[in-house]
């Protein structure tokens, strides 16, 4: 699969913005900080640099592995002695770069963070066209287990497409039998998730969901629901979004009923918060990479 020079330049710009904003977020996050402030500052920085958020900024604390973003008027703050994963997506004309960093405020968990980073480093070293998903997963699993930790077995890296975060193929963080291979021109979000050895090592869906995505056109009764859905399709296409980005789209007194109809009709789908099943802390590290002739190149 060949990528044109124009498309490559858009991926590279998205990657540059994602990298810069990730490093700003790494310096910004602090104990006691309102999570909504971190989300909104990060998303604003993406826009200021000429990109758009590919999904809401995820700020997932301790045993929450992924998919937490602040809802409107969120009152939660970064706890003391916590492990904070900041996951950022940027797109330029639909071409996506996805990256994440874990910030540790608890010395007890520093090994988790270093292991996630080492697993990501090793992933970048071995990824090349023709590599099997089985070989990749077994290598990442060994890196993590050799350091005395455990990979999250049901969270994976993912092929990235235009306006699509998860474009079908997955990069596992554990061994499993697969005949699938990575190919020249493919772009992946590579993201090891690491927990402690005594954890279950899997995530489960929590009750909360604050991230949503357009799913399919539906016949809607409410005119404001139609207006809201049109706004979602026009502004986010098939990319995830947050209710924070919908404020003011319809009169406030009609918003709740309109949004509820979009969910109940399944015009929108939600992404539940992912929580480690034994409530143990999770660290994450992520780059987006492009597969070239005999290696991969990091975009973020």
C-alpha positions in Angstrom: 0.0 0.0 0.0 1.7 3.2 -1.2 1.2 6.5 0.5 1.3 9.6 -1.6 3.7 12.5 -0.6 0.7 14.7 0.2 -0.8 12.2 2.6 2.6 11.5 4.2 3.0 15.2 4.9 -0.4 15.3 6.6 0.5 12.3 8.8 3.9 13.9 9.6 2.3 17.1 10.6 -0.3 15.3 12.7 2.6 13.4 14.3 4.6 16.5 15.0 1.6 18.2 16.7 0.9 15.1 18.7 4.5 14.8 19.9 4.6 18.5 20.9 1.3 18.4 22.7 2.2 15.1 24.5 5.3 16.7 25.9 3.4 19.8 27.0 0.9 17.5 28.7 3.7 15.6 30.4 4.9 18.9 32.0 1.4 20.2 32.7 -0.3 17.4 34.7 0.0 17.7 38.4 -1.6 16.3 41.6 -4.8 18.2 42.5 -5.3 19.5 38.9 -8.9 19.4 37.6 -9.0 16.7 34.9 -11.2 18.9 32.7 -8.5 21.6 32.7 -5.9 19.1 31.4 -8.3 17.8 28.7 -9.3 21.2 27.5 -5.8 22.6 27.5 -4.5 19.7 25.6 -7.3 19.9 23.0 -6.8 23.6 22.6 -3.1 23.2 22.0 -3.8 20.7 19.2 -6.1 23.3 17.5 -3.6 26.1 18.0 -0.9 24.2 16.2 -3.1 23.6 13.2 -4.5 20.1 13.9 -7.8 18.9 15.3 -8.3 16.4 18.1 -8.8 12.9 16.6 -10.6 11.9 19.8 -11.1 13.6 23.2 -8.0 13.8 25.4 -8.1 10.7 27.6 -6.9 11.1 31.2 -7.1 7.7 32.8 -6.0 7.4 36.4 -4.6 4.4 38.3 -6.7 1.3 37.5 -8.6 3.1 34.7 -6.7 2.0 31.6 -8.4 4.0 28.9 -11.4 6.0 27.7 -11.9 8.5 30.5 -12.4 12.1 29.4 -14.1 14.8 31.4 -17.8 15.3 30.8 -19.1 18.9 30.9 -18.6 20.4 34.3 -16.5 17.6 35.5 -15.3 18.1 39.1 -12.7 15.3 39.3 -9.1 16.1 40.0 -5.8 14.2 39.6 -5.3 12.3 42.9 -2.2 12.4 45.0 0.2 9.4 44.5 -1.5 8.5 41.3 -0.5 7.0 37.9 -1.9 9.2 35.1 -2.1 8.1 31.5 -2.6 11.0 29.0 -3.7 9.7 25.5 -3.8 12.2 22.7 -5.0 12.0 19.1 -4.4 14.5 16.3 -5.7 14.5 12.8 -4.9 16.6 9.8 -7.6 16.2 7.1 -8.5 12.9 8.7 -5.0 11.5 8.8 -4.4 10.5 12.5 -1.5 10.4 14.9 -2.1 8.8 18.3 0.3 9.0 21.2 0.3 8.5 25.0 2.4 9.0 28.0 2.1 7.9 31.7 3.0 10.4 34.4 3.8 8.9 37.8 3.4 10.6 41.1 4.0 7.4 43.1 7.6 6.0 43.3 6.0 2.5 43.8 4.8 2.6 40.2 7.8 3.9 38.4 8.7 0.4 37.3 5.4 0.1 35.5 6.1 3.3 33.6 9.6 2.3 32.6 8.4 -1.1 31.5 5.7 0.3 29.2 8.3 2.6 27.7 10.7 -0.2 27.2 8.1 -2.4 25.6 7.2 0.5 23.2 10.9 0.9 22.4 11.3 -2.8 21.6 8.1 -2.7 19.5 9.6 0.1 17.3 12.8 -1.9 17.0 11.2 -5.1 15.7 8.3 -3.7 13.6 8.9 -4.2 9.9 6.9 -5.4 6.9 6.2 -9.1 7.0 6.4 -9.4 10.8 3.7 -11.7 12.1 1.2 -10.5 14.7 2.1 -13.6 16.7 5.8 -12.8 16.8 5.1 -9.2 17.7 2.8 -10.2 20.6 5.1 -12.7 22.0 8.0 -10.3 22.0 6.1 -7.5 23.8 4.8 -10.0 26.3 8.3 -11.3 27.0 9.7 -7.7 27.5 7.0 -7.0 30.1 7.1 -10.3 31.9 10.9 -10.3 32.1 10.7 -7.1 34.1 8.3 -8.7 36.6 5.1 -7.2 35.3 2.1 -8.3 33.2 0.7 -7.0 29.9 -3.0 -6.2 29.6 -4.1 -9.0 27.3 -7.3 -7.5 25.9 -5.9 -4.1 24.9 -4.0 -3.9 21.7 -2.3 -1.6 19.2 -4.3 -0.9 16.1 -4.1 -0.1 12.4 -5.0 3.5 11.7 -7.1 4.7 8.7 -8.4 8.0 7.5 -11.0 9.2 10.0 -10.8 5.8 11.6 -8.8 5.2 14.9 -9.2 1.4 14.9 -9.1 0.3 11.2 -9.5 -3.5 11.6 -6.1 -5.0 12.3 -4.8 -5.2 15.9 -1.2 -5.4 17.3 -1.4 -7.7 20.3 0.6 -7.2 23.5 0.5 -10.9 24.2 1.2 -14.0 22.2 -1.7 -15.5 20.2 -1.9 -17.6 17.1 -2.4 -15.5 14.0 -1.4 -15.7 10.4 -1.8 -11.9 10.0 1.3 -9.8 9.2 2.1 -6.1 9.0 2.6 -4.6 5.6 4.5 -1.7 3.9 2.5 1.5 4.0 0.4 0.6 7.0 0.2 2.9 9.9 -0.3 1.6 13.5 -0.8 3.0 16.9 1.5 0.9 19.0 0.6 0.9 22.7 1.7 -1.5 25.3 -0.4 -1.5 28.5 1.3 -2.8 31.6 0.1 -3.8 35.1 1.5 -5.5 38.2 2.3 -9.2 38.2 -0.5 -10.1 40.6 -3.2 -8.4 38.6 -5.7 -10.2 36.4 -4.2 -8.4 33.4 -7.4 -7.7 31.6 -9.8 -4.8 31.4 -13.5 -4.7 31.8 -16.1 -2.1 30.8 -17.1 0.3 33.5 -20.5 1.9 33.9 -19.4 5.3 32.8 -19.0 6.4 29.2 -18.1 10.0 28.2 -16.8 9.3 24.6 -19.1 8.8 21.7 -19.0 8.2 17.9 -21.4 8.5 15.0 -22.5 5.0 14.1 -25.2 5.1 11.4 -28.0 7.3 10.0 -31.3 6.8 11.8 -34.9 8.2 11.5 -35.2 10.6 14.4 -38.4 12.1 15.8 -36.9 15.1 17.5 -35.8 18.1 15.3 -33.1 19.0 17.8 -31.8 15.4 17.7 -31.6 15.7 13.9 -29.8 19.0 14.3 -27.3 17.5 16.8 -26.6 14.5 14.6 -25.9 16.7 11.6 -23.5 18.7 13.6 -21.7 15.5 14.8 -21.4 14.1 11.2 -20.2 17.4 9.8 -17.6 18.1 12.4 -16.4 14.7 13.6 -17.4 12.3 10.8 -16.5 8.8 12.2 -14.1 10.1 14.9 -14.9 10.0 18.6 -16.1 13.1 20.4 -17.2 14.3 23.8 -20.3 16.1 25.0 -18.0 19.0 25.9 -17.7 19.7 22.2 -21.5 19.9 21.7 -22.3 22.6 24.2 -24.3 25.3 22.5 -25.2 23.3 19.4 -28.9 23.2 20.4 -30.8 25.2 23.0 -29.7 23.9 26.5 -33.3 23.0 27.5 -33.6 20.6 24.6 -30.1 19.2 24.6 -30.6 16.3 27.0 -33.6 14.8 25.3 -32.0 15.2 21.9 -28.7 13.5 22.9 -30.7 10.7 24.7 -32.5 10.0 21.4 -29.3 9.7 19.5 -28.0 7.1 22.0 -31.3 5.1 22.2 -31.7 5.0 18.4 -28.0 3.8 18.1 -27.2 6.7 15.8 -24.3 7.2 18.2 -22.3 4.6 20.1 -20.5 5.1 23.3 -17.0 4.0 24.6 -17.2 2.8 28.2 -14.3 3.5 30.5 -11.9 0.5 30.6 -10.9 -0.6 34.1 -8.3 -3.3 35.1 -10.4 -6.2 36.3 -8.6 -6.6 39.6 -8.4 -2.8 40.1 -4.6 -2.7 39.8 -2.7 0.3 38.4 -2.0 0.4 34.6 0.7 2.2 32.7 0.7 2.9 28.9 3.1 4.2 26.3 2.2 4.9 22.7 3.6 6.0 19.3 2.1 6.0 15.9 4.4 4.4 13.3 4.6 4.0 9.5 5.8 0.7 8.0 8.4 1.4 5.3 10.6 -0.9 3.3 12.6 -2.7 6.0 11.5 -1.1 9.3 9.1 1.3 10.8 9.4 5.1 11.3 8.0 6.8 14.3 5.6 9.7 13.4 5.0 10.8 17.0 
